[in-house]
Amino acid sequence: MEAAAAAAGVQLGSSKPQIATQAEMAEARVPIAYRDQCAHLLIPLNKCRVSEFYLPWKCEPERHAYEKCEYELVMERMLKMQKIREAQAAGKVKGGATIGVPLIPSTAKLG
């Protein structure tokens, strides 16, 4: 994936900075799966949910801000993947070597 991204001129990772620290997320008991660039919005949302007894019509501004952030992250990932696929398709059309996903990630320690 890294080689395909490099060939497509796409930088891996998000353009949004990580605002909440690992300590803040651990203190707020944010599940590991939700510790992304939008976690700084999830912490006050969860506090609001607990204080308002999870009533669905409460905490709407916090929920909207969090869901918008997550949507923007998904759209960013989709655009990056589209650029990678377009670069791979262009490589196949030109008859050059296609760039595939490596079977062994570059972070694996072999040997």
KANORQUI-V403113 format. One record per residue. N is the residue number from 1. RES is the residue in one letter. PHI is phi in whole degrees, -180 to 180 (* if undefined). OMEGA is omega as a letter, one per 30 degrees, with the letter a starting at -180 (NA if undefined). Layout:
# KANORQUI-V403113
N&RES&PHI&OMEGA ; N&RES&PHI&OMEGA
This chain:
# KANORQUI-V403113
1&M&*&a ; 2&E&-66&l ; 3&A&-67&l ; 4&A&-65&l ; 5&A&-66&l ; 6&A&-66&l ; 7&A&-67&a ; 8&A&-84&a ; 9&G&75&a ; 10&V&-108&l ; 11&Q&-88&l ; 12&L&-74&a ; 13&G&98&a ; 14&S&-93&l ; 15&S&-82&l ; 16&K&-82&l ; 17&P&-79&l ; 18&Q&-83&a ; 19&I&-90&a ; 20&A&-77&l ; 21&T&-83&l ; 22&Q&-61&a ; 23&A&-65&l ; 24&E&-64&a ; 25&M&-68&l ; 26&A&-68&l ; 27&E&-64&l ; 28&A&-83&l ; 29&R&57&l ; 30&V&-78&l ; 31&P&-59&a ; 32&I&-57&a ; 33&A&-64&a ; 34&Y&-103&a ; 35&R&-88&l ; 36&D&-120&a ; 37&Q&-71&l ; 38&C&-106&a ; 39&A&-64&l ; 40&H&-65&l ; 41&L&-92&a ; 42&L&-73&a ; 43&I&-61&l ; 44&P&-67&l ; 45&L&-64&l ; 46&N&-66&l ; 47&K&-64&l ; 48&C&-65&l ; 49&R&-60&a ; 50&V&-66&a ; 51&S&-69&a ; 52&E&-104&l ; 53&F&59&l ; 54&Y&57&l ; 55&L&-69&a ; 56&P&-65&a ; 57&W&-91&l ; 58&K&-94&l ; 59&C&60&a ; 60&E&-63&l ; 61&P&-62&l ; 62&E&-67&a ; 63&R&-66&l ; 64&H&-63&a ; 65&A&-63&a ; 66&Y&-66&a ; 67&E&-67&l ; 68&K&-66&l ; 69&C&-63&l ; 70&E&-63&l ; 71&Y&-62&l ; 72&E&-64&l ; 73&L&-65&l ; 74&V&-64&a ; 75&M&-64&l ; 76&E&-63&l ; 77&R&-64&l ; 78&M&-64&l ; 79&L&-65&l ; 80&K&-64&l ; 81&M&-66&l ; 82&Q&-63&l ; 83&K&-64&l ; 84&I&-65&l ; 85&R&-64&l ; 86&E&-64&l ; 87&A&-66&l ; 88&Q&-67&l ; 89&A&-65&l ; 90&A&-65&l ; 91&G&-68&l ; 92&K&-72&a ; 93&V&-68&a ; 94&K&-73&l ; 95&G&86&l ; 96&G&-77&l ; 97&A&-69&l ; 98&T&-81&a ; 99&I&-103&a ; 100&G&-109&l ; 101&V&-82&a ; 102&P&-68&l ; 103&L&-74&l ; 104&I&-114&a ; 105&P&-63&a ; 106&S&-68&a ; 107&T&-83&a ; 108&A&-71&l ; 109&K&-96&a ; 110&L&-100&l ; 111&G&116&NA
